[in-house]
Every structure is written in structure tokens, then in C-alpha cells.
Amino acid sequence: MSRIMAADIVVVGGGAAGFAAALEAAELGAEVLVLEKLSETGGSSAMSGGCLAFAGTDMQREQGIEDNAALLASDLKQLGGGVADDALIDVYAEYQLETYGWLKAHGQVFASGLEASSGQSVPRVHTLDPADLVRLLAARCRATGKVTLLTGTAARRLLRDAAGGRVTGLLAEGPDGAFEIQARRGVILASGGFSRNPELLRQFAPACEHAVFVGGDGNVGDGLRMAWALGADMRDMAQIKGTFGKHPTDELNNHSCLCVYKGAIAVNQDGHRFVNESLSYKLLGEACLRQPYGTAFQLLDASIMANGDNEVRILDFERRLEEGLFIQADTLEELARQIEVPEMVLLKTVANYNGFVDAGEDPEFSRRHLVHNHGALRRIETAPFYAYPSTAAVYGTYCGLRVDPQMHVIDVFDERIEGLLAAGEVVGGFHGNAYMTGSALGKALIFGRVAARTAVAE
């Protein structure tokens, strides 16, 4: 292991968080080395739904949507359920609009429509192609002339100064074997979560045993474990939940379908509703896994089906209908027979729900809106009728290292691990009990930039 490399900042992970951190650092004048252990960059970021939660944007103003950082922060704190770190939410709210402008300045184009989704009081889902986003950031990094990317190169262990304990670099392993990398200003962990690590999932997410697990092949928790070995504290490890809306047998489309956010109801195999369908899809997923067989059906009619949005993957009903994933019938009785749910029970469930919509009150589950605090409820009454089989999928672990607002990693004694920062999915404490659509990809970009600024300044 005679080879030694060096850079001002070493970034572990070639996804959205890693490239956002690298680009920000390079634009501030730092020399950056990015490690990606797989042969291709992108990770879970490139596989995501491509949603970003921004507030107060020009797109919103053009469409007459009133939103601001304060409402965004309020929604995030409500979703966090008292578990999330308010200081991290405030960082997100403070820098999100700037990051939106930064992306546009670098050439990012967003889809024209805006939607309200999980945890949002107004439409603030800004949609893009996530794989294109990562490619764009990587290209901008290359254009600076200050960022070196090593693919097929894994970080193995963090290195510390023997005297002061500061992280000074890491041991890596590439195609030519092991070597050392020195980081003059710091190491930024942007290595993702651990949705592909059965051992860690059994340890931290036993309630998700029957969920479907989706994520980048490299998401095995190596960054988390490297920091853990140095005494890093962790947050939200008990908050891992699957996302509702994943078709149980569809192996081609990894994204959830959220008909409930356009007016559908969720019923179990017995034909009963079991949850307030406007909740965060993390909470819906948690409730779904408690149902018989860990599955449910999203039940909707023609008017709700027509209200999907083909530009937003989680609301693209038309594509899934064309792929034969919806079960369709001219009557509710026929639909009940097809999905093997008791006919009379399902008819009563729908009739009761329509009555709740007319009365403006849902005494069973207190649903008042389509999603979070947005949208008027819809009756289910117009043929044809549809059912979308759904279970919960763990797309990301949304928990991990404890960080302060500057993205320093904090140890179990409430002290900084000097020279070590983190961003993206490897960070815990931001989401808390539930989840807002677009906040994971948003967190990757925003926290990546903040971590870079901190590393450069120090």
C-alpha cells in the first residue's frame, strides 16, 4: 500500500449529495476527490422519484401557489412528530430556495407541473429526471477542473490523527488494490443508507420484515459503519418505515403509486379502510404492513384516475394502467370479486366513505384532505372502478449519523468528530417520524452544499 493520494476534501459517494458537495467545494476553490465504489455513479438518487420539495419558487408564483420557507419548515416539523431535529429542518428551510436557484443556474430544467404530495400543505413537488440531475452535477464538477472522480473505488476505514483525533483521510480500495487518501480539510460522507444490508435492517428495522426493499446496490451502510467505528452517534434508527404504494408483484417499476393523494381510499383484504389516507406515505406504509398479508388495495373511480399526473412518477396512473397493474371493473361488486374482497363489506365501506365526504367529516380516521393539509376529498362513484394492489417498500433508510447544523458528525459524547462531515441519506435526525415528498433528494443537495461550505471554511 505504497500509493498515497491527497485532496483538500474527500467525498465518499457519487450520488446527488456527493456531487452537490463536490461542486460546491470546487466552486469555492477546493481540490476535491470523489469516491464511488460502483462502476457507475448515481446510487439511490438516480433511482428516486425525482421530486424536490422547494418553497417560494418562481414556478409556484407563476401558478398562483402561495408558499414560503416558514410553511415548509412548519410542515416538516409537524411530520417529524417531535422526533426530528428542528435545527436541521431550519437549515433545510433556510437554504432550499437558494439551492433551487443554484440548480437552475447550472442548467437544471424542471417539469412544468407542480403537485402536492406526502406531508405538503400546498403543491411544492418540483419534478425532474433524477438520473439526469446526477449526470448534470457530475458534468459541472468535471468542468471546474478541480474534481477528480474515482469509480470502482471503495472507502474502507477512516483515518485519524493520533494526537488530536481529527479525521485526516481514509483507506480506500480500488482496481489496483488498497491505498491511502489524505484529506487536508475534511472527509464528507455521502455514502447513502443501508436498504441493501439485511444484517443492519434486521437490527434496526424488524417491523419492515415483510416490506419490499429497493435502493442502490451500493447502499449497504459502509459510511455509517465507518463513522460508527469512531464513536459517531445516530438518530432516527427506530423510525425506518416502508413507503406505501409499491405494487407487490411489479418488478419493473420500483416507484410507489399514490392514488390516495388524489382521492382514493386504502382498503385491506377484508374490505375495510384502516388508515387516514392523507398521512405521510411512511405512516401509510407502516399501517399497511400491519394488515393481512402486509398488503392493501388503493380503490378509486374514473374521475380520480383522470386526475393523475404523468410528469410525476408517484402520480403517473396512466402508465400503470397501460402496464396492466390496475384491476378494473364496471361495478364495485365486480371489482370486489376480482380482488377477492367481500362484496357487501366493500360496498358498505365505499358508501360510508362517500357519506363522510358529503358530511365533511370522517369519524373513522379523521381524514379531512387529499394529502396532509391540502385538497378537498372526492366521492368514489363514477365507473369504471379501479384497485391498485399495494404494499410497503423501503426505498431508503432515512436515518443515520447525528450531525449539527454545519453537518459535522457528532459522537456519542456530544462532541464533534473533527474533520468528518456527512450529507444525504447517511444523515439522521431530519425526517423524524414521517416524511415529506421531495425532502430526501432535497436534503441530499442542500446538506451536501452546507457540508462543503463548512469543510472549505475550516
C-alpha positions in Angstrom: 0.0 0.0 0.0 2.7 2.5 -1.1 0.3 4.7 -3.1 -0.9 7.8 -1.4 -3.4 10.4 -2.9 -4.4 13.7 -1.4 -7.0 16.4 -1.8 -8.5 19.3 0.1 -11.8 17.4 0.6 -12.6 13.8 0.0 -16.2 12.9 -0.7 -17.4 9.3 -0.3 -20.3 8.6 -2.6 -21.2 9.6 -6.2 -24.9 10.4 -5.8 -26.7 13.7 -5.6 -25.3 14.6 -2.1 -21.8 13.7 -3.1 -21.7 15.6 -6.3 -23.5 18.6 -4.8 -20.9 18.7 -2.1 -18.1 18.3 -4.6 -19.4 21.0 -6.9 -20.0 23.5 -4.1 -16.5 22.9 -2.7 -14.9 23.2 -6.1 -16.7 26.5 -6.8 -15.2 27.7 -3.5 -11.7 26.8 -4.8 -11.1 23.5 -3.1 -9.5 20.5 -4.8 -11.9 17.5 -4.4 -11.7 13.8 -4.7 -14.9 11.8 -5.1 -15.0 8.1 -4.4 -17.7 5.9 -5.9 -17.4 2.2 -5.1 -19.6 1.1 -8.0 -18.6 1.3 -11.7 -21.4 3.8 -12.3 -22.4 6.9 -10.3 -26.0 7.8 -9.3 -26.8 5.4 -6.5 -30.3 5.7 -5.0 -30.5 9.3 -6.1 -30.7 8.3 -9.7 -33.4 5.7 -8.9 -35.6 8.1 -6.9 -38.9 9.6 -8.0 -37.2 12.8 -9.0 -39.1 15.0 -6.6 -37.7 18.0 -4.8 -39.5 20.0 -2.0 -38.9 23.7 -2.6 -41.0 26.6 -1.3 -41.4 30.2 -2.6 -40.1 29.4 -6.1 -40.9 31.3 -9.3 -42.7 28.3 -10.6 -45.1 28.4 -7.7 -45.7 32.1 -8.1 -46.4 31.7 -11.8 -49.1 29.1 -10.9 -50.6 31.2 -8.1 -49.3 29.0 -5.3 -48.5 30.8 -2.1 -45.7 29.1 -0.2 -42.7 30.1 1.8 -39.9 28.7 3.9 -41.8 29.1 7.1 -44.7 27.0 5.9 -42.3 24.4 4.6 -40.5 24.2 8.0 -43.8 24.0 9.8 -44.9 21.1 7.7 -41.6 19.3 8.2 -41.7 19.8 12.0 -45.3 18.6 12.1 -44.3 15.5 10.2 -41.3 14.9 12.4 -43.7 14.3 15.3 -41.4 15.9 17.9 -38.6 13.4 17.0 -36.8 15.4 14.2 -34.1 17.8 14.9 -35.6 21.3 14.4 -32.2 22.8 13.8 -31.7 20.6 10.7 -35.2 21.5 9.4 -34.3 25.1 9.8 -31.2 24.6 7.8 -33.2 23.0 5.0 -35.7 25.8 5.0 -33.0 28.5 5.0 -31.1 27.1 2.0 -33.7 25.4 -0.1 -34.7 28.4 -2.2 -31.0 29.2 -2.8 -30.4 25.6 -3.8 -33.3 25.7 -6.3 -31.8 28.8 -7.9 -28.3 27.2 -7.9 -29.7 24.2 -9.8 -31.4 26.4 -12.4 -28.2 28.4 -12.8 -26.4 25.2 -13.6 -28.9 24.3 -16.3 -31.4 22.1 -14.4 -34.8 22.1 -16.0 -37.9 21.1 -14.0 -41.2 19.7 -15.3 -43.9 22.3 -15.8 -46.5 21.0 -13.3 -46.4 21.2 -9.5 -48.2 18.7 -7.2 -48.9 18.4 -3.5 -47.8 15.1 -2.1 -46.9 13.5 1.2 -46.7 16.0 4.0 -47.3 19.1 2.0 -49.9 21.8 2.7 -49.5 23.3 -0.8 -48.2 21.9 -4.1 -44.4 22.1 -3.8 -43.2 19.0 -5.7 -40.7 20.2 -8.3 -40.1 17.3 -10.6 -37.0 16.4 -12.7 -35.3 13.3 -14.1 -33.1 12.2 -11.2 -30.5 10.3 -13.3 -30.1 13.5 -15.5 -29.7 15.5 -12.3 -26.8 13.4 -11.2 -25.2 13.5 -14.6 -25.6 17.3 -14.7 -23.9 17.7 -11.4 -21.1 15.3 -12.4 -20.5 17.2 -15.6 -20.4 20.5 -13.8 -17.9 19.0 -11.4 -15.7 17.9 -14.3 -15.9 21.4 -15.8 -14.4 23.0 -12.8 -11.1 21.2 -13.3 -11.0 20.7 -9.5 -12.9 17.5 -9.0 -11.4 14.0 -9.6 -13.8 11.1 -9.7 -12.6 7.5 -8.9 -15.2 4.9 -9.7 -14.9 1.3 -8.6 -13.1 2.6 -5.5 -14.5 1.9 -2.1 -13.7 3.7 1.2 -12.8 1.1 3.8 -11.7 2.9 7.0 -11.4 6.5 8.2 -8.0 7.6 9.4 -7.5 9.9 12.5 -4.6 12.0 13.8 -3.1 10.1 16.7 -2.7 13.2 18.8 -5.9 15.2 18.3 -8.3 12.6 16.9 -9.1 14.6 13.8 -10.1 12.6 10.7 -7.3 13.1 8.3 -8.3 10.8 5.4 -9.2 7.3 4.7 -8.1 3.9 3.5 -9.6 3.0 0.1 -9.6 0.1 -2.2 -9.7 0.3 -6.0 -8.9 -1.8 -9.0 -5.2 -1.8 -8.2 -5.6 -2.6 -4.5 -5.6 -0.7 -1.3 -4.2 2.8 -0.9 -4.4 5.8 1.4 -6.1 9.1 0.7 -5.2 12.2 2.8 -7.9 14.9 3.3 -6.5 18.3 4.1 -9.8 19.9 5.0 -12.1 17.0 5.7 -14.0 14.0 4.7 -17.6 14.2 3.7 -19.6 11.0 3.9 -22.4 10.9 1.3 -22.5 7.2 1.0 -26.3 6.6 1.3 -28.2 4.3 3.6 -28.4 0.6 4.1 -31.6 -0.7 2.4 -29.4 -3.4 0.8 -27.9 -4.6 4.1 -30.0 -7.4 5.6 -28.0 -7.5 8.8 -28.5 -3.8 9.6 -32.1 -4.0 8.5 -32.8 -6.9 11.0 -31.1 -4.9 13.7 -32.8 -1.5 13.1 -36.0 -2.2 11.1 -37.5 -5.5 12.3 -41.1 -4.1 11.7 -40.2 -4.0 8.0 -39.5 -7.7 7.7 -42.3 -8.2 5.1 -41.6 -5.0 3.1 -40.1 -4.9 -0.3 -36.5 -3.5 -0.3 -35.4 -1.2 -3.0 -32.3 1.0 -3.4 -29.0 1.4 -5.0 -26.9 -1.7 -5.0 -24.2 0.1 -3.0 -26.4 1.1 -0.2 -25.1 -1.3 2.5 -24.2 1.2 5.2 -20.5 1.3 4.8 -20.2 5.1 5.5 -22.4 4.7 8.6 -20.3 1.9 9.9 -17.0 3.7 9.3 -18.3 6.7 11.4 -19.8 4.3 13.9 -16.4 2.8 14.5 -15.2 6.3 15.6 -18.0 6.6 18.1 -20.5 8.5 15.9 -23.9 9.0 17.4 -27.0 8.1 15.4 -30.5 9.4 15.0 -33.9 8.1 13.9 -32.8 4.5 13.8 -36.2 3.4 15.2 -38.0 5.5 12.6 -37.4 3.3 9.5 -40.7 2.8 7.6 -41.6 1.4 4.3 -43.3 3.7 1.7 -46.9 2.8 0.8 -48.0 2.2 -2.8 -45.5 -0.3 -4.2 -47.1 -2.9 -6.3 -46.3 -6.3 -4.7 -45.6 -8.1 -8.0 -44.3 -5.4 -10.3 -40.5 -5.9 -10.7 -40.0 -3.4 -13.5 -41.3 -0.2 -11.8 -39.7 0.4 -8.4 -41.7 3.5 -7.6 -44.8 3.8 -5.5 -48.1 4.8 -6.9 -50.1 7.2 -4.6 -53.7 7.2 -5.8 -54.7 8.1 -2.3 -53.3 11.5 -2.7 -55.7 12.2 -5.5 -58.8 10.9 -3.6 -58.6 7.1 -3.5 -59.1 5.1 -0.3 -57.0 2.3 1.1 -58.8 -1.0 2.0 -57.4 -4.2 3.3 -58.2 -7.8 2.2 -61.3 -7.8 4.4 -62.6 -4.7 2.6 -62.2 -2.2 5.4 -60.3 1.1 5.5 -57.5 1.0 8.0 -55.9 4.4 8.0 -56.2 8.2 7.3 -55.1 8.1 3.7 -53.8 11.7 3.7 -51.0 10.9 6.1 -47.3 10.7 5.0 -46.8 7.6 2.9 -44.3 6.4 5.5 -47.1 6.2 8.1 -49.4 4.6 5.4 -46.7 2.0 4.8 -46.4 1.3 8.5 -50.2 0.8 8.7 -50.2 -1.4 5.6 -47.7 -3.8 6.9 -50.0 -4.5 9.9 -52.8 -5.6 7.6 -53.4 -9.2 6.5 -50.6 -10.4 4.2 -49.0 -6.9 4.6 -50.9 -5.6 1.6 -53.8 -3.4 0.7 -55.7 -2.0 -2.3 -56.0 1.6 -3.3 -59.6 2.0 -4.5 -60.6 4.7 -6.9 -63.0 5.6 -9.7 -62.8 7.1 -13.2 -62.7 10.7 -12.1 -59.8 10.1 -9.7 -58.0 8.1 -12.3 -58.2 11.0 -14.7 -56.7 13.3 -12.2 -53.2 11.7 -12.2 -50.1 13.5 -13.4 -47.9 11.8 -15.9 -44.9 14.0 -15.1 -44.7 12.8 -11.5 -43.7 9.2 -11.2 -45.7 8.6 -8.0 -48.8 10.0 -9.6 -48.5 8.5 -13.1 -51.6 6.4 -13.1 -51.9 6.2 -16.9 -48.6 4.4 -17.4 -49.5 1.9 -14.7 -52.9 1.4 -16.3 -51.3 0.7 -19.6 -49.0 -1.8 -18.0 -51.9 -3.7 -16.6 -51.1 -3.0 -12.9 -54.6 -1.7 -12.1 -57.5 -4.1 -11.7 -60.5 -2.6 -13.5 -64.3 -3.3 -13.3 -67.6 -1.6 -14.3 -69.1 -2.1 -10.9 -67.8 -2.2 -7.3 -69.4 -5.7 -6.9 -67.3 -7.0 -9.9 -64.2 -5.3 -8.6 -64.7 -6.9 -5.2 -64.9 -10.3 -6.8 -61.8 -9.7 -8.8 -59.7 -8.7 -5.8 -61.4 -11.3 -3.6 -62.8 -8.9 -1.0 -66.2 -9.5 0.5 -68.7 -7.7 -1.8 -71.1 -6.3 0.8 -68.3 -5.2 3.0 -66.6 -3.2 0.2 -69.9 -1.7 -0.9 -70.6 -0.5 2.7 -67.0 0.8 3.1 -67.4 2.9 -0.1 -70.9 4.1 0.8 -69.8 5.1 4.3 -66.8 7.0 2.9 -68.9 8.8 0.4 -71.2 9.8 3.2 -68.2 11.2 5.1 -67.2 13.2 2.1 -70.7 14.7 1.8 -70.8 15.5 5.5 -67.3 17.0 5.6 -66.3 14.7 8.4 -64.6 11.3 8.6 -65.4 9.9 12.1 -63.4 6.7 11.4 -60.0 8.1 10.6 -60.4 11.9 10.7 -59.4 12.4 7.1 -60.0 16.0 6.0 -57.9 16.4 2.9 -56.4 14.6 0.0 -52.9 14.9 1.3 -51.7 16.5 4.6 -53.5 19.9 4.7 -54.3 20.2 1.0 -57.2 19.3 -1.3 -60.9 18.5 -0.9 -62.0 14.9 -0.6 -63.6 13.2 -3.6 -66.5 10.7 -3.7 -65.9 7.3 -5.3 -68.9 6.9 -7.6 -68.1 7.0 -11.3 -67.5 3.8 -13.3 -65.2 2.2 -14.2 -63.7 1.5 -10.8 -60.1 0.5 -10.1 -58.0 -1.2 -7.5 -54.2 -0.9 -7.2 -52.6 -3.7 -5.1 -50.1 -2.1 -2.7 -47.6 -2.9 -0.1 -44.8 -1.0 1.6 -41.3 -0.7 0.1 -38.2 0.5 1.9 -36.6 2.8 -0.7 -34.3 4.5 1.8 -33.5 4.2 5.5 -33.9 7.9 6.3 -31.9 7.6 9.4 -28.2 7.6 10.3 -25.4 9.8 11.6 -26.1 12.6 14.0 -24.9 15.9 12.6 -25.0 19.5 13.8 -26.4 22.3 11.5 -23.0 22.7 9.9 -23.0 18.9 9.0 -20.2 18.0 11.4 -20.7 14.4 12.6 -21.3 14.3 16.4 -20.1 11.4 18.6 -21.9 9.7 21.5 -20.4 12.2 23.9 -22.0 15.2 22.1 -18.6 16.2 20.6 -17.7 16.8 17.0 -15.6 14.3 15.2 -13.3 16.9 13.8 -12.7 16.6 10.1 -15.7 14.4 9.4 -18.9 15.7 7.9 -21.9 14.0 6.3 -24.8 14.7 3.9 -27.7 12.9 2.2 -29.3 9.6 3.3 -26.4 8.7 5.7 -27.6 11.6 7.9 -30.3 11.0 10.6 -32.4 13.4 12.6 -34.0 15.4 9.7 -37.1 13.3 8.9 -38.2 12.1 12.3 -41.5 10.2 12.5 -42.7 10.7 8.9 -41.6 12.0 5.5 -42.3 14.8 3.0 -42.1 14.0 -0.7 -39.0 15.6 -2.2 -37.2 16.2 1.1 -34.8 13.3 0.7 -33.4 14.4 -2.6 -33.7 18.0 -1.4 -31.8 17.1 1.8 -29.0 15.5 -0.3 -28.4 18.6 -2.3 -28.9 21.2 0.5 -26.9 19.3 3.1 -24.2 18.4 0.6 -23.6 22.1 -0.2 -23.7 23.0 3.5 -21.1 20.3 4.4 -18.9 21.6 1.6 -19.0 25.1 2.8 -18.2 24.0 6.3 -15.2 21.9 5.1 -13.8 24.7 3.0 -14.2 27.3 5.7 -12.4 25.1 8.2 
